Amino acid sequence: MKKHRQDEQSLTRHLLAVLDRVLREECSQIDRLALGHWCGLNQPWWLPDADLPLEAYFMLLRQLHLNDVPNIALRVASRSQLSDLGVFGYAMLASPTLEQSLRLISHFGEAFQPYERIWLETNDDYGLLRCEILPEGREFHQLRVESWLIGTWRVIQGLLPEGLAACASYATMDFGAPTYHWQYQQILGCHVDFEKNQCCLAIPRQWLYIPVRNAGQQASILLNDQVRRILPQDSRSGDIVSRVKRMLLEHPNECAFQLEATAPFLSLSPRTLRRHLASAGTSFRRVCLEVRMELAKDYLTNTQLTVQEIAYQLGYSQPNNFYRAFKGYFEKTPEALRLERID
């Protein structure tokens, strides 16, 4: 539970920092200290060391929404970036297709937004991302939905090739149209219906099978952060083992833990790469195992992904193979390691 509390604090600090930037840059007439007092926050909420619960963030949004800045949730969510998601963001980039990336979104919600239920469905024409606000979260219902809708759309735009995700297919909301309803269409580029039974963001089904891109500034930030997390000591080292590990982390889909696919990224032939690794006292298979296991430990520690999903994320077609490899490497089961980290 201590780990979950730290994660929530980190998310809250990030959201408050983004809200602060929006107010300073777009709504300079707002008195931030008075705003906090109206919400019962007797401290400068925008300071990095403010230890506030996630509810405080939504209280601030609601106060702004009901008074001076009704579209505040859209404004803040429009600044969402893939790099904000940390390890989840890296997992999305490491997924082979947009479909697998989007299926991870529900786990992000479960970990950090416990009052939201998010899932992906498909029909003949569309991929349908749905959001349900549970009864415990109804107090900030519209604000939560708006944050989810625009934040999710920004993530999709960060995953697909530049220029492709210019317009969603359509969206439906389960509340009445606000005065700024036109801004939904402006951001999403599609028609939005209000007072429907469900909150839904629809995209063309063919998008789900498009390979995830790992280009651009957001991807670069996530990839570099993950290299530092997994290779804290030798991320800048030029030895062949460190270089191979870096390529496997920076180009997960292209390398696919295969020698023939990885060698070109090092400007080497597969035979030469195999020989260099042998001279370093290891093998490509061993290096791949080390990277996979360190990634598995990171996912177990910092996400709510199931063991089966982590296995698929790391390219294991059979979860049992991953389970055996993990236990052989760490001498404990994935479940045992996750419990240790939580405690």
Sequence and secondary structure as in RCSB ss.txt:
>XXXX:A:sequence
MKKHRQDEQSLTRHLLAVLDRVLREECSQIDRLALGHWCGLNQPWWLPDADLPLEAYFMLLRQLHLNDVPNIALR
VASRSQLSDLGVFGYAMLASPTLEQSLRLISHFGEAFQPYERIWLETNDDYGLLRCEILPEGREFHQLRVESWLI
GTWRVIQGLLPEGLAACASYATMDFGAPTYHWQYQQILGCHVDFEKNQCCLAIPRQWLYIPVRNAGQQASILLND
QVRRILPQDSRSGDIVSRVKRMLLEHPNECAFQLEATAPFLSLSPRTLRRHLASAGTSFRRVCLEVRMELAKDYL
TNTQLTVQEIAYQLGYSQPNNFYRAFKGYFEKTPEALRLERID
>XXXX:A:secstr
 HHHHHHHHHHHHHHHHHHHHHHHHH TTS HHHHHHHTT  S TTSTT    HHHHHHHHHHHHHTT TTHHHH
HHTT  GGGGTHHHHHHHTSSBHHHHHHTHHHHHHHH TTEEEEEEE SSEEEEEEEE GGGGGGHHHHHHHHHH
HHHHHHHHHS TTTTT  SEEE SS   TTTHHHHHHHSSEEE S SSEEEEEEGGGGGSB    SHHHHHHHHH
HHHHH TTTTT  SHHHHHHHHHHHSHHHHTT HHHHGGGGT  HHHHHHHHHHTT  HHHHHHHHHHHHHHHHH
HH    HHHHHHHTT SSHHHHHHHHHHHHSS HHHHHHHHH 
